[in-house]
Amino acid sequence: MQELNNKLHSEISRVSKIFLEKIKDQDIQIISHFDTDGISSAAIMVSCLRKLDQKFNLKIIKNLTKKIIENLSKTKITLFLDLASGSLEEIKQAKIENVFILDHHEITQDIPENIEIINSELYEKQKISASGITYLFCRQINEQNKELAKLAILGMVGDSLEKNIEHLNNGILEDSDIQVKKGIMLYPSTRPLNKTLEFCSDPFIPGVSGDYLGVLNLLREAGIKPEEGKYKNLIDLDDEETERLITSIMLRNPKIKNKELIGNVHLIKFFGKLEDVREISAKINACSRFGESATALKLCLEFPSAKKRAESIHAKYRQLLLSGLRDIENLEKIQGEKFLIINARDKIKDTIIGTITSILSHSSIYSEETTIVSLAYDKERIKISARNVGNKGRNVRDILQKVMSSIGGEVGGHEFAAGCMIDQTKEQDFLELLQKTLELQVVKI
């Protein structure tokens, strides 16, 4: 293992010992983010603490606000998962006595003395999810927690880090009993091909995604026929069928590169069956974004009662995504050199605007390094999501930070994927400042 990883492991070892000492005869309040990475982190920690017979309560939240921080118990052990790295000053001011943070988002404030933080950003920006850090932390507490490694993989995939799993996984992959197969990077790979193509949104295939007849036309063109009335699962296609399918997809979206369509497909045992990690991750994400974080958590913990409910929610979520992607064409846009601003207002739900922005950034529709910023109403507020095509180019977190320094508000995320919230009253000011900042960035480049 590299020196970089050793430093991270050394800090995990140190902080986990302090954590175990502090929680003796104490209640713990856990606050975790509501996306797949945050839910996976919570599931890992909940399982770990149950083995310790430890008292705790858990809150899964959409955003960590100053009000939420101020209302936390000052005396309980406080554990933040997949958030709080951008709220260090607020936590300090709230005078919470014992705080632990397991996170991977950028840190822009000084770390107060009463906070123990494990964050991959402190180790040369090592690419690992919060669930990966939480898993390594819990494995340090008890080696038997190795059985939770697959949840860390779920979180990494949910945070679009699947390409880094093999290279920077800190031993998680080896612990997870995961199967890796080379295949087409559409998902789910463990479902009939016609259904996979119909609900495919990443990449979005024009004339196919969301169009049953378009799917049948593509499969007919690729020379792939059903056997006994049923199409093969994507992962079961032979090499020749795979090549024909790739050709047909690329004809409909010429900007997709062959190398982008082929990669490692990760499969895990879930509810006793081999499943595509990306599909499980998407189900967790869908549940949370429909306001059912408890269902998402239960799915992670493989509660049978959560399985059907999660599948029903995921089906609705996929339809919303496809509808949102179709609506993008008619939405108000501000476009310039290497940037695109999409103001969805109330036309797309705030809970899916980030996912849609991510899909667009991976869609090959826009050139590499293009910054895409999308806005969607959330009651009296506006949810803003920013992504860079190809994970290259400008630091979108810094861009949002510059705009928000004038408007006021919190920014979270990473170099090429970030977000923030503003009041609707500041919509026009934000758009004008954002456009000006993006145009200045182009000039500097």
C-alpha positions in Angstrom: 0.0 0.0 0.0 1.3 3.5 -0.9 2.5 6.0 1.7 -0.5 8.1 1.0 -2.8 5.3 2.0 -0.7 4.5 5.1 -1.2 8.1 6.3 -5.0 7.7 6.0 -5.0 4.4 7.7 -2.8 5.8 10.5 -5.3 8.6 11.1 -8.2 6.1 11.0 -6.5 4.0 13.6 -5.9 7.0 15.9 -9.4 8.5 15.6 -11.2 5.1 16.0 -9.4 4.5 19.3 -10.5 8.0 20.6 -14.0 7.3 19.4 -14.2 3.9 21.2 -13.0 5.5 24.4 -15.4 8.5 24.2 -18.6 6.5 23.4 -18.4 4.3 26.6 -21.7 4.8 28.5 -22.6 7.7 26.1 -25.4 8.2 23.6 -24.4 9.0 20.0 -26.2 11.2 17.5 -25.5 10.3 13.9 -26.2 12.8 11.1 -25.8 11.5 7.6 -26.4 12.8 4.1 -29.4 11.5 2.2 -27.6 10.3 -1.1 -26.4 6.8 -1.8 -23.0 7.5 -0.3 -24.5 8.9 2.9 -27.1 6.1 3.3 -24.4 3.5 2.7 -22.2 5.2 5.3 -25.1 5.2 7.8 -25.8 1.5 7.2 -22.2 0.6 7.8 -22.1 2.6 11.0 -25.4 1.4 12.3 -24.3 -2.2 11.8 -21.0 -1.5 13.6 -22.6 0.2 16.6 -25.2 -2.6 16.9 -22.4 -5.1 17.3 -21.0 -2.9 20.1 -24.5 -2.8 21.7 -24.2 1.0 21.6 -27.0 3.5 22.0 -27.5 5.9 19.1 -30.0 7.8 17.1 -29.8 8.6 13.4 -30.9 11.5 11.3 -30.6 11.4 7.5 -30.8 14.9 6.1 -30.8 16.6 2.7 -28.7 19.6 3.7 -26.8 20.4 6.9 -28.1 23.9 7.8 -27.1 26.2 10.7 -30.5 25.5 12.3 -30.0 21.8 12.3 -26.5 22.2 13.9 -27.8 24.6 16.5 -30.6 22.1 17.5 -28.2 19.2 18.1 -27.5 18.0 21.6 -24.4 19.7 23.0 -23.4 16.7 25.2 -24.0 13.6 23.1 -21.2 12.2 21.0 -21.9 13.7 17.5 -20.9 11.8 14.4 -21.3 13.3 10.9 -21.2 11.1 7.9 -20.7 12.4 4.3 -21.2 16.0 5.3 -20.1 18.8 7.8 -16.6 19.5 6.2 -18.0 22.8 5.0 -19.7 23.6 8.3 -16.8 23.5 10.7 -17.2 27.1 11.9 -21.0 26.6 12.6 -20.2 23.4 14.6 -17.6 25.3 16.6 -20.1 28.2 17.3 -22.8 25.6 18.4 -20.4 24.5 21.2 -21.0 20.8 20.6 -18.6 19.0 23.0 -17.4 15.9 21.1 -17.6 15.8 17.3 -16.4 13.2 14.8 -16.6 13.7 11.0 -16.1 11.0 8.4 -16.3 12.7 5.0 -14.6 13.3 1.6 -15.8 16.8 0.6 -13.5 19.8 0.3 -12.5 21.6 3.5 -12.3 25.4 3.3 -12.2 26.3 7.0 -9.8 25.7 9.9 -10.5 22.5 11.9 -11.6 23.4 15.5 -9.9 21.6 18.4 -13.0 19.7 19.5 -13.5 18.1 16.1 -11.9 14.8 15.1 -12.1 14.6 11.3 -11.1 11.9 8.8 -11.4 13.3 5.3 -9.6 12.1 2.2 -9.2 15.7 1.0 -6.5 16.0 3.8 -4.5 13.3 2.0 -3.7 14.8 -1.3 -7.3 14.5 -2.4 -7.4 10.7 -2.4 -10.5 9.6 -4.3 -12.5 7.6 -1.8 -16.2 7.9 -0.8 -17.5 8.7 2.6 -18.8 5.2 2.8 -15.3 3.9 2.0 -13.9 5.9 4.9 -16.7 4.8 7.2 -16.0 1.2 6.3 -12.3 1.5 7.0 -13.1 3.2 10.3 -15.5 0.4 11.3 -13.2 -2.3 10.1 -10.5 -0.8 12.4 -13.0 -1.0 15.3 -13.8 -4.7 14.6 -12.3 -7.0 11.8 -15.7 -8.8 11.7 -17.1 -5.7 10.0 -15.4 -6.9 6.8 -18.9 -8.2 5.8 -19.9 -4.6 5.3 -17.4 -3.9 2.5 -20.0 -4.3 -0.2 -21.9 -1.3 1.3 -18.7 0.8 0.8 -18.6 -0.3 -2.8 -22.3 0.7 -3.2 -21.4 4.2 -1.9 -18.4 4.6 -4.2 -20.5 3.7 -7.2 -23.3 6.0 -6.0 -20.7 8.8 -5.9 -19.5 8.1 -9.4 -16.2 6.6 -8.2 -16.5 3.2 -9.8 -13.5 3.9 -12.1 -11.4 4.4 -9.0 -12.4 1.3 -7.2 -9.6 -0.9 -8.5 -6.9 1.7 -8.0 -7.7 3.5 -4.8 -9.9 1.3 -2.7 -7.7 0.8 0.3 -8.3 -3.0 0.3 -12.1 -2.6 0.3 -12.5 -4.4 -3.0 -10.6 -7.4 -1.7 -12.9 -7.5 1.4 -16.2 -7.2 -0.5 -16.5 -10.6 -2.2 -17.5 -8.7 -5.4 -17.4 -10.1 -8.9 -16.0 -7.9 -11.7 -16.8 -8.6 -15.3 -15.9 -6.7 -18.5 -19.0 -5.5 -20.3 -21.1 -2.6 -21.7 -21.5 0.1 -19.2 -25.3 0.3 -19.4 -27.2 -0.8 -16.4 -28.7 -2.9 -14.9 -26.6 -5.5 -16.6 -28.5 -8.3 -14.8 -31.9 -7.5 -16.4 -33.4 -8.3 -19.9 -31.7 -6.1 -22.5 -34.9 -4.5 -23.9 -35.8 -3.2 -20.4 -32.2 -2.0 -19.7 -32.2 0.0 -23.0 -35.7 1.5 -22.4 -34.8 2.9 -19.0 -31.2 3.8 -19.9 -30.4 7.4 -19.0 -26.7 7.3 -18.6 -25.8 7.5 -21.4 -29.0 8.9 -22.8 -29.6 7.3 -26.2 -31.8 9.5 -28.5 -34.8 7.7 -29.9 -34.2 4.7 -27.6 -34.2 5.9 -23.9 -37.8 5.9 -22.8 -39.1 4.7 -26.2 -40.2 1.0 -26.3 -40.5 1.0 -30.1 -37.1 2.7 -30.5 -35.6 -0.1 -28.3 -37.1 -2.8 -30.6 -35.8 -1.0 -33.7 -32.2 -0.8 -32.2 -32.2 -4.5 -31.2 -33.5 -5.5 -34.7 -30.8 -3.4 -36.3 -28.2 -5.0 -34.0 -29.4 -8.5 -35.0 -30.3 -9.4 -31.4 -33.5 -11.5 -31.1 -35.5 -12.7 -28.1 -35.1 -16.4 -27.2 -38.4 -18.0 -26.2 -40.0 -14.6 -26.0 -37.3 -13.1 -23.7 -34.2 -11.0 -24.4 -30.9 -12.0 -22.9 -29.5 -10.1 -19.9 -26.9 -7.5 -21.0 -24.1 -9.3 -19.2 -24.9 -12.5 -21.0 -24.3 -11.2 -24.5 -21.5 -12.8 -26.5 -18.6 -10.8 -28.0 -20.2 -10.5 -31.4 -23.6 -9.4 -30.0 -21.8 -6.9 -27.8 -20.0 -5.3 -30.8 -23.2 -5.1 -32.8 -25.0 -3.5 -30.0 -22.2 -0.9 -29.4 -22.3 0.0 -33.1 -26.1 0.6 -33.1 -25.8 2.8 -29.9 -23.0 4.8 -31.4 -24.9 5.4 -34.6 -27.6 7.1 -32.5 -25.2 9.1 -30.4 -22.0 9.5 -32.4 -20.3 11.5 -29.6 -20.2 8.4 -27.4 -16.7 6.8 -27.6 -16.2 3.1 -27.8 -14.0 3.2 -24.7 -16.7 4.9 -22.7 -19.2 2.1 -23.4 -16.9 -0.7 -22.2 -15.7 -1.1 -18.7 -15.8 -3.2 -15.5 -19.2 -4.2 -14.3 -19.3 -4.8 -10.5 -21.7 -7.5 -9.2 -22.6 -8.2 -5.6 -24.8 -10.7 -3.7 -27.9 -8.9 -2.6 -30.9 -10.6 -1.1 -29.1 -13.9 -2.1 -29.0 -13.0 -5.8 -26.1 -11.6 -8.0 -27.0 -7.9 -8.7 -25.5 -5.0 -10.6 -24.0 -2.6 -8.0 -25.2 0.4 -10.0 -28.8 -0.7 -9.9 -28.8 -1.2 -6.1 -27.1 2.1 -5.7 -29.7 3.8 -8.0 -32.5 2.3 -5.9 -31.0 3.6 -2.7 -30.7 7.1 -4.3 -34.3 7.0 -5.6 -35.8 6.1 -2.2 -34.0 9.0 -0.5 -34.9 11.5 -3.2 -38.6 10.5 -2.8 -38.3 11.2 0.9 -38.0 7.6 2.0 -34.6 7.5 3.5 -35.7 4.9 6.0 -36.6 2.5 3.1 -33.2 3.3 1.6 -31.4 2.4 4.8 -33.5 -0.8 5.2 -32.6 -1.8 1.6 -28.9 -1.4 2.5 -29.4 -3.6 5.5 -31.3 -6.1 3.3 -34.6 -6.0 5.1 -37.0 -8.1 2.9 -39.8 -5.6 3.6 -37.9 -2.8 1.9 -37.2 -4.7 -1.4 -40.6 -4.3 -3.1 -41.1 -0.8 -1.9 -37.6 0.3 -3.2 -38.3 -1.3 -6.6 -41.6 0.6 -6.9 -40.0 3.9 -6.0 -37.1 3.3 -8.4 -39.5 2.6 -11.3 -41.2 6.0 -10.6 -37.8 7.7 -10.3 -36.6 6.4 -13.6 -39.7 7.7 -15.4 -39.1 11.1 -13.8 -35.5 11.1 -14.9 -36.4 10.2 -18.5 -39.2 12.8 -18.5 -36.7 15.4 -17.1 -34.1 14.6 -19.8 -36.8 15.0 -22.5 -37.8 18.4 -21.0 -34.3 19.8 -21.0 -34.5 20.7 -24.7 -37.4 23.2 -24.0 -35.9 24.8 -20.8 -34.4 28.3 -20.5 -30.7 28.1 -21.1 -27.7 30.5 -21.0 -24.9 29.2 -23.1 -21.4 30.5 -23.6 -17.9 29.3 -24.4 -17.3 26.1 -22.3 -20.4 26.6 -20.1 -24.2 26.0 -20.0 -26.7 27.2 -17.4 -30.1 25.5 -17.3 -32.8 27.2 -15.3 -35.4 24.4 -14.8 -37.4 26.4 -12.3 -40.4 24.2 -11.3 -40.3 22.1 -14.5 -37.9 19.5 -12.9 -37.9 18.3 -9.3 -35.1 19.6 -7.1 -34.4 16.1 -5.9 -33.4 14.9 -9.4 -31.8 18.0 -10.9 -28.3 16.9 -9.7 -28.7 13.5 -11.2 -29.9 15.0 -14.5 -26.9 17.4 -14.5 -24.6 14.4 -13.9 -26.2 12.5 -16.8 -25.7 15.5 -19.1 -22.1 15.8 -18.1 -21.5 12.1 -19.0 -23.7 12.1 -22.1 -21.1 13.1 -24.8 -23.5 15.8 -26.0 -21.2 18.6 -24.7 -17.4 18.9 -25.2 -15.0 18.0 -22.4 -14.4 20.7 -19.8 -17.8 22.3 -20.4 -19.3 23.5 -17.1 -23.0 22.7 -16.7 -25.0 24.4 -14.0 -28.6 23.6 -13.4 -31.2 25.3 -11.2 -34.5 23.9 -9.8 -37.0 25.3 -7.3 -37.3 23.7 -3.8 -40.3 25.5 -2.3 -39.0 29.0 -1.5 -35.4 28.0 -2.3 -33.4 27.0 -5.4 -31.3 23.9 -5.6 -28.2 24.4 -7.8 -26.0 21.6 -9.2 -22.8 22.1 -11.1 -20.8 19.5 -13.0 -17.9 19.4 -15.5 -18.0 17.3 -18.6 -15.2 14.7 -18.5 -14.3 15.8 -14.9 -11.9 18.2 -16.4 -11.5 22.0 -16.6 -12.6 24.6 -14.1 -13.1 24.0 -10.4 -16.9 24.3 -10.2 -16.8 24.4 -6.4 -14.6 27.5 -6.5 -16.8 29.1 -9.1 -19.9 28.6 -6.9 -18.0 29.8 -3.9 -17.1 33.1 -5.6 -20.7 33.7 -6.6 -22.0 32.7 -3.2 -19.5 35.0 -1.4 -21.5 37.9 -2.8 -24.9 36.4 -2.4 -24.5 34.5 0.9 -24.9 30.7 1.4 -23.2 27.4 1.7 -21.4 25.5 -1.1 -20.6 21.8 -0.9 -19.1 19.2 -3.1 -15.9 18.6 -5.1 -13.7 20.1 -7.8 -15.9 18.9 -10.7 -19.2 18.3 -8.9 -20.6 20.8 -6.5 -23.9 22.4 -5.4 -25.5 25.0 -3.3 -28.9 26.5 -2.2 -30.2 30.1 -2.6 -33.5 31.9 -1.8 -35.7 32.4 -4.9 -35.5 36.1 -4.3 -31.8 35.9 -5.3 -32.4 34.0 -8.5 -31.6 36.8 -11.0 -28.6 38.0 -9.0 -27.2 34.5 -8.9 -27.7 34.0 -12.7 -26.0 37.3 -13.6 -23.1 36.7 -11.2 -22.7 33.1 -12.3 -22.6 34.0 -16.0 -20.1 36.9 -15.4 -17.9 34.6 -13.3 -17.9 31.8 -16.0 -17.1 34.3 -18.7 -14.2 35.7 -16.7 -12.9 32.1 -16.1 -12.9 31.5 -19.9 -10.9 34.7 -20.5 -8.3 33.6 -17.8 -8.0 30.1 -19.4 
